[in-house]
Amino acid sequence: MKQQLVIEVNRTHVCIEHPAKVCSVAFSPDGETLASGSYDNTVRLWRVADGALLRTLKGHTDLVESVAFSPDGQILASASRDHTVRLWQAADGALLRTLEWHTNAVWSVAFSPDGQILASGSADHTVRLWRVSDGELLRTLVEHTNPVWSVAFSPNGQILASGSEDKTVRLWQVLDGALLRTLKHTDSVESVAFSPDGQTLASGSDDKNVRLWRVSDGTLLRTLKGHTNLVESVAFSPDGQTLASGSADKTVRLWRVADGTLLCTLGGHTEWVSSVAFSPDGQTLASGSYDKTVRLWQILDSTLLHILKGHANWVVSVVSPDEQTLASGLWDDTARLWWVANNMLLRPLKGHTD
C-alpha cells in the first residue's frame, strides 16, 4: 500500500532514473533541488535544471521511505526502515544528526510550517515530535495501536494529524502533545491532508472512503463515496475548493469540497493509483501508478494532457514544485524529471543501486 502513487499535472516534466527502487521524492522550496529516497538505503540530491547528481547521502542501513525539506530548504529529513530519522544539511549533504528513538520502521516525516519541529510516524505505533535545532525528542504520541502511515501539520502549525492502520485519524496539539480528538474510519487510514485554510481535514482509507472533518471540533462533515477499492492518497487544490483522491480502483476522483459532489472520475490507469498532487497554480493534477506511468490532467475540463512513460516498474511518488516541472519516484530504480508542456523527458537521474 505504500508503493502506489498517482498524480496529474499539466505543465512540465523531467525524468530521473535510479538503479534502485525509489520510495519517495521531494523538491526543495525553491524548486532547484530534488531529493530522492531509495531501496539502496541512500538519499540523493539532484539539480533540477540539468539532472546532475549533486551528492549521495549515506548512513541509513535500510530503505528510505520518506524525505522532506524544511520550509527554508536548509535541512532535509529522511525516514527509514532502519528505525531512524536523519537530518541532513541540504547545502553540502553533511549529516546533522540521527534521531534514534523509534523501535520500528519510520514511514513518514513532515516539518512544521515554521521549520522548528519535525514529526515522524512509525510502525512502532507512535508519532514523535523532534526539535529540529538540536534533535531533542520533545514528546512521543502513543495513542495509536497500529503502524502510523501518514503525518501532516496544519497550516498554522498548531495541530498535527496522523493516520494509522488502527483505522483512526488522531489530531494532536503540537504545543503539549495533547490528544485533541480521534476520528474513526472502518479500515486503515493511508493518507491525511489539511485544507489550505486549516479548517478541514481529509483522510483516505482502506475502507474505500474519503472523509472530510471539521478540524475545530472533529465533526464529520461528509463521507465521499464512489471508490471501489482502498484510497491511497488525498490532496487539496491550492484554493481549497477541490479534493483529489487516488485509489487502488485505478481511478482518480475530483470532489467539490463545499458539498462533497463528485466532479469527475479520471480513468485510464491500469493499476493502483497511489498518490495525487496538484500543481501550485491548481490547474494541473498529477497521478502516479503501479502501471508505471504518471498521468497529467487539466483540472478545468478533466482532459488528459500527457502520459509520462518510460518507467519499468511502479510509480510510487510524484511531486511538483511549480507549474513547469514534475518529479516521479519509481520502483524501476529511477526518478524522472518531466517537462510538462511538451511531454519531454528532460533526463533520467541515475545513481541508486537497489
N, C-alpha and C positions, 0 to 999 in steps of 0.2 A: 504494500500500500504506500510505502514511502518512495516507490520508484516511478511514479507516474506524474506527468505534468502536462497541461495543455494551456497554451497562452496564444492569444491572437493579437497581432499588431499590424499597422499599415503604413509604415514609413520607410524603415531601413533595416538591413540585416547583414550580419557578419558571421563567419563560422570559425570556430576554434577546435582543433582536433587534439585529442589526447590518446596515448596508448593505454589508458586505463579508464575504467568507468568513472564518470563524473557525477557526483551526488548533488552538488549544489554550486550555484554561481551567484555572484553579486557584483554590481557596479559600485564604484566609489561615487560619492555625492556629486563630484564634478564630471562624471561620465568618462573620465580619461583612462581609468584603470579597471580591469575586470579581475576578480578573484575567483578561483575555482577550487573546490574541494573534491578529492578523488579517492578511489579504491586503492591507490598506491600509497595511501597514508600521508600524502603531501597536500599542501596548499600552494597554488601557483598564481603569480601576479602577471598580468598581461597588459601591454599597452594597446589600447583600443584602436588608436589611429592606424597602426600598421601590423598589429597582431604579434609584435615582438614579445618573447618571454622575458620579463624583467627580472624575475627571481623565483626560486623554488624554496618554499618554507618547509623545512623538515623538522621532525620532532615527535609527531604523533606516531603511535605504534599500531594503529588500526585505522580503518577507513574513516574519512572525514564526511560527516553527514550534513553539516550546515556551516555557512560562512556569512558574516555580516560586517559591514563597515560602520564605524561610529559616524554620527551626523556630521562631524567636521572632517571626516575622511582620514584622520591621522592614525587610527587604530583599526586593525582587523581582528575580529574574533572568529575562532574556528571551534566547532564541536565535533567530537569523535566518539566512535565506539570503544576507544581505549579508556573511556570514563572521564576524560579530561576536556576542559575548555582551555584554549591557548589564546593569549593576546599578543599580537604582533605589531611592530611599528611599520606602518604601511610604506613609509618613505624608503627604508633600507632593508626591511624584512627581519629586523632584529626581534628576537623573542623577548617580550617584556616580562611575561610571567605565565606560569601554568597554574590553572585553577583545578584542584585535585580532589574535591570533597565528594563528588558523585561516586556511586558504587556500581554503576552500570552505564550502558551506552548513553551518550548525550545526543538527543535528536534535533534540538532546535535552540537557537540563540537569537536574542534581539536586544538592541540598545534602547535605552530610554531616549526620548526626544532631546534632552539636554546632554546626552552622552556620558552622564556620570554613573549610571547604573547599567549593568548587564544582567539579563535574565537568561536562564538556561533550563530547558525541560528535558527530563531524562527517563530512561526505562527503569530507574530505581524508584519511580513513582513520585519524585519530588520536583519542585521548582526551586531553584536557588537564585538569590539576588546577590550580586557582587559589586563592590565599589571598584570602578574601573581604574582609578588613580593608583591604587596600591594592591588590588586583587583581594582585599579583605572580603570574606564571606559575611554579608550583612545579616542574612536570615535564610532559613530553609522553610519552604512552604510544604506542609506534609499531609494535606487532606486527601490527595488523590490516592486511589488504591490500585492503580494500574499505570503502565507507561504514559508519560506525557509527550504527546506528539507535536504540539504547537504552542508557542507563546507569542503574545503581542501586547505592546504598550498602547494605552490610549494616547491621543494626540497631545494632551496636556501633561502626560507622564505620571498622572496620579493613580491610575488603575492599571493593573496587569491582568490580562485574560490568559487562561491556559486550557487547552483541550486535551482530553485524555481517553485512553482506551476504557476507562471506567464509566464511560457513557455520559460524562459531565463536562460542562464548562464551569470553571471557577473564576470568580472575579475577586481580586485581592487589592487591598490598599497598599500601595507601594511604600508609603511613609513608615508604617509599622508592621506590615505583613499580615494585617488582619484579614480574615476571610469575610468578604462583604456579602457574597451570596453564591449559591450553587444552582446552575441552570442545567436541566436534565434533558438528554436525548434518550433514545431506546437502544443505542448501539454506540460503538466507539466514535469519538469526535476527532476528525482528522485535521481540521483547519479552523482557525478563528481570525477574524479581521474586524477592526473598528472602522466605522464611517469617518470621513474626514473631520466632521464636527464633533466626534466623540460621543454622540448621543445614542448611537445604535451599534450593536454588536451582531455580526453574522457568524454562524457556525455551520460547518458542513460535516455530515456524519455518515457512518456506515448504515444508518437506518434509512438511507436514500433521501433524506430531507435536508433542507436548509432552513434554519430558524433565525428569525430576527428578534432581538431582545432590546428592551429599553434599558440602557445602562444604569440610569439613576435608581431604579427600583427592581430590576430583574424581570419586569413584566414581559411575557411572551407576546410580542406584537403580532406575529403571524408565522405560519409554517408554510414554506414554499415547497409544494409537492409537484412532482412531474418526472423526476429522475427515476429510473427503474433499476438502479444499482447504486452502490455507495458513492458518496460525494467526497472527492479528494481535496478540492481546493475552492476557496471563495475569495473574491476581491471586489472592493467597491471602486466605482469610477471616481475620478478626481473631484467631481462636483457632488458626489454622494447620492445621486439620483438613480443610479443603475447598479445592480449587483450581478456579477458573473459567477457562475459555478461550473466546475469541471467534474465529470463523473466517470465511473467505470462502465456506465452505459454507453460510452463512446461519444457523448454529446457535451456541448457547452450550452448552457441556458442563460439568457439575459432576463432579469426581473426588474420591474419598476418598484423601487424601494417604498414609495409612498403608500401603495396599496397591495403590493405583492403580486401584481399582474405579471404573468409570463409574457414577455415582449416577443421573444423568438427563441427557437431552438436551432443551434448551429450544428448541423450534421456533416459527416464526411470522414471523420476519423474512423479507423477500422479497429482500434484497440482503446484501452482505457485512456481517459484524459486525466492527468494527474495535477496539472497546475494551470492557473489562468492569471493574466496580468494585463492591466490597462497601460497604454502609453500615457505619459504625463499630460498630454493635451486631451485625453479622454476620447479621441477619435478612432483609436485602433485597439483591438484586443488581440493578444497572442495566446495560443493554446499549444501545449506540448503533450506528446502522447507516446504510449507504448508502440504505436505504429511507426515510430522512427521519424515522424515529421513534426514540424512546427507549422501551424496554420495562422495566417494573419487575416483578421476580419475588419471590415469597415463598419463601425457601430451605427452610423446614420441609417444605412439601408440593409445591414446584415450581409453585405456582399463579401464573398471570399476573395481576398485580394491576392494572396500568394500561398503557395505550399512550398515550404522550405525543406528540401530533401537532401540526402547525402549522408544521413546517419545510418550506421549499420546495426543499431540497436535502439532500445527505448530512449525517448527523450524524458529526462527526469526533472529538468528545471529550466525555466526561461525568465529573463528579466529584461526590462527596457529602461535605460537611464534617461532617454529623451525621445523625441518623435522620429529619430532617424536611425537608431541602432537597436538591434535585438541580439541578445546572447542566449544560447541554448546549451544546457548541460546534458550529456548523453551517457547511455550505458554502452556505447560503442567505443568508449575510451576517448571521446573527443568533446571539445567545447567549440562552438561555432559562432562566428560573428557575421551578421547578415545586414546588408544594406537594403532596407525595406522597400524603398521607392522602386527598385527595378529587379528585386529578387536575387541580386547578385551576391554570391558567396564571396565575401571580401578575402577571407583567409581562414585556414584551419590553424588553431593553436595547439601544438603538439608538445608532449613532454612527460605526461603521466605514463606510468608503466604498468598499471594494473587497473 
